[in-house]
Amino acid sequence: MSIADVDDGRKPGLTSDERAELVRLRREKRVLEMEIEILKRASAYFARENVLPK
């Protein structure tokens, strides 16, 4: 009954909705971090392509 108590506000802690949102946000953060890493590598690759003589 502790999860129901938290959801009903009788006990302190994260509600089920807050916990689900936290999981979703952490997953989204991981995806964004991977996308940033890919973009960094791509920009470094294209920067090298433009600098080196052909």
Secondary structure, DSSP 8 states (H G I E B T S, - for coil): -HHHHHHHTSS-S--HHHHHHHHHHHHHHHHHHHHHHHHHHHHHHHHHHHHS--
